[in-house]
């Protein structure tokens, strides 16, 4: 457990990630790339280490981190803007 082992570290990490994702404009190359990369790094952190341990513990803080990763990924997908604007409607 790195910083999410302490409540202050977990809260700071989640707030900083939320503000970073919010500051980026929605789109494939910005917010979606940020959120997907964040979840990918979290996925790598979930793999067992060579010593037999895990970087993310199976406790409330670890599950909070996993749940936040899912919420962040969904937010990144939902806020993707369309590539082309919709055609104008006839009056």
Residue pairs with C-beta under 8 A, 6 or more apart in sequence:
1 55
1 56
1 57
1 61
1 62
2 9
2 55
3 9
3 10
3 12
3 13
4 10
4 13
4 56
4 61
4 62
4 64
4 65
5 57
5 61
7 61
10 61
10 64
10 65
14 64
14 68
17 38
17 68
17 72
18 72
20 34
21 31
21 34
21 35
21 38
21 72
21 75
21 76
24 30
24 31
24 34
25 31
25 81
26 32
26 79
26 80
26 81
27 80
27 81
28 80
28 83
31 76
31 79
31 80
32 76
32 77
32 79
32 80
34 76
35 72
35 73
35 75
35 76
35 77
36 73
36 76
38 69
38 72
39 69
39 70
39 72
39 73
42 56
42 65
42 66
42 69
45 55
45 56
46 54
46 55
46 56
46 66
48 54
49 55
56 62
56 65
56 66
